[in-house]
Amino acid sequence: MKYDLVKPNDPALRTSCEPFDFATGNAQELAEDLITTMEHYNGLGLAANQVGIGLRVFVLRGDPYAVFNPKIVDTSSQEVMLDEGCLTYPGLYVKVKRPSMIRVRFTDINGQTKTEKYTGMTARIFQHEIEHLDGGLFYNNASLYHRERGFNTQKKYLRHPERYTVKQP
């Protein structure tokens, strides 16, 4: 099943999500539906609250997989600034600085707890999606200058989307 994305002003995006309970929830079905939705919208990742589900789960592109109840347990001091976008905010890209390496503890679809180290784009996607699950918004991590610049470009995009190519980081 494909879900619809919530609107940018939906309170679900600013609310911390509840832990996923494997005893009462259907992890497989939820993961499949989130992956279907992410792929439909051509995303790199998708958090459950972006479709109005207030549970701590997100999915990633590539060989798609679901991450349940994630928690960042360590980060590197080295940070990287890159343009970042979000399915919930079409046409909005802002430069965001994030740690280049993270260590994350999460539960996989089979209920197994894992601790993994990620770098590069995977680390960035994990941080972005976990931020969603915590009720945060990616553009709040940007400087005022980069935020204003991103929102100004987004206004132009929303008026004339045919003039813009879709960016993928």
C-alpha positions in Angstrom: 0.0 0.0 0.0 1.2 3.5 -0.8 0.7 6.2 1.8 0.2 9.9 1.0 2.8 12.3 2.4 1.6 14.7 5.1 1.5 18.4 4.4 4.5 20.5 5.6 2.5 22.1 8.4 1.2 18.8 9.8 1.8 18.5 13.5 3.0 14.9 13.1 6.3 16.3 11.7 6.9 18.2 14.9 6.0 15.5 17.3 8.4 12.9 18.7 7.4 9.4 17.6 6.6 6.5 20.0 8.8 3.4 20.0 7.6 0.6 17.6 6.4 -2.4 19.6 7.2 -5.7 17.8 4.7 -7.6 20.0 1.7 -5.6 18.7 2.8 -4.1 15.4 3.3 -5.8 12.0 6.9 -4.8 11.2 6.9 -6.5 7.8 3.7 -4.9 6.5 4.7 -1.4 7.8 8.2 -1.7 6.2 6.8 -2.8 2.9 4.3 0.0 2.8 6.9 2.6 3.7 9.3 1.3 1.1 6.5 1.3 -1.6 5.8 4.9 -0.6 9.4 6.0 -0.6 10.0 4.5 -4.0 6.8 6.1 -5.4 8.0 9.5 -4.3 11.6 8.7 -5.4 13.1 9.4 -1.9 16.3 8.3 -0.4 14.6 7.7 2.9 11.2 8.0 4.5 10.2 8.3 8.2 6.9 7.0 9.4 5.7 10.4 10.6 6.1 11.8 7.1 3.0 9.7 6.3 1.2 10.4 9.6 2.3 7.3 11.5 3.8 8.3 14.9 6.1 5.3 15.3 10.0 5.3 15.4 10.6 3.6 12.1 12.1 4.7 8.8 13.2 3.1 5.5 16.2 3.7 3.3 16.7 3.4 -0.5 19.2 1.2 -2.3 18.7 -2.4 -1.2 15.8 -1.0 0.8 15.5 -1.8 4.5 13.6 -0.7 7.6 15.1 0.7 10.8 13.1 0.4 14.0 13.6 2.4 17.2 16.9 4.0 16.1 19.2 5.9 18.4 22.5 7.6 17.5 25.0 6.5 20.2 28.1 8.2 18.8 29.2 10.8 16.2 32.5 12.0 14.8 33.7 15.5 15.5 34.3 16.0 11.8 31.3 17.5 10.0 30.3 17.8 6.4 28.1 20.5 4.9 25.9 19.4 1.9 22.7 20.4 0.3 19.9 18.5 1.8 16.2 18.1 0.7 13.1 16.3 2.0 10.1 14.6 0.4 7.8 16.6 2.6 9.3 19.9 1.3 9.4 19.7 -2.5 12.0 22.1 -4.0 13.5 23.0 -0.7 17.3 22.4 -0.5 19.5 23.9 2.2 23.1 23.4 3.2 23.1 21.4 6.4 26.2 20.5 8.4 26.2 17.0 10.0 28.7 14.7 11.5 30.5 12.6 8.8 30.3 9.4 10.9 27.7 8.0 13.2 27.2 4.9 15.3 23.6 3.9 15.6 21.7 1.3 17.6 18.4 0.1 16.1 16.3 -3.0 15.6 15.9 -4.7 12.2 12.8 -6.1 10.7 13.4 -9.4 12.4 13.5 -7.9 15.9 17.3 -8.1 16.2 19.1 -5.2 17.8 22.2 -4.0 15.9 24.8 -1.4 16.4 26.3 -0.1 13.1 28.7 2.5 12.0 27.8 4.7 9.0 29.6 7.3 6.9 28.9 9.3 3.8 25.4 9.5 2.4 24.1 6.7 4.6 25.1 8.5 7.8 23.4 11.7 6.5 20.2 9.9 5.6 20.1 8.2 9.0 20.6 11.5 10.8 17.9 13.2 8.7 15.3 10.4 9.3 16.1 10.1 13.0 15.6 13.9 13.2 12.1 13.4 11.7 11.3 10.8 14.3 12.4 13.2 17.1 10.0 15.8 15.7 12.8 17.9 14.1 13.0 19.5 10.7 16.2 19.4 8.6 16.2 23.1 7.7 16.4 24.1 11.3 20.0 22.9 11.3 20.9 25.4 8.5 22.2 28.9 9.0 19.7 31.7 8.6 21.4 32.6 5.3 21.1 29.1 3.8 17.6 28.7 5.1 16.4 31.9 3.5 18.1 31.1 0.3 16.6 27.6 0.2 13.0 28.9 0.9 13.4 31.6 -1.8 14.4 29.0 -4.3 11.6 26.8 -3.2 9.1 29.6 -3.9 10.3 29.8 -7.4 10.2 26.1 -7.8 6.6 25.8 -6.5 5.5 28.5 -9.0 7.3 26.9 -12.0 8.4 23.3 -11.2 8.9 22.5 -14.9 11.9 24.8 -15.0 13.8 22.8 -12.4 15.4 19.4 -12.4 15.1 17.2 -9.4 18.3 17.2 -7.3 19.5 14.1 -5.6 22.3 14.6 -3.1 
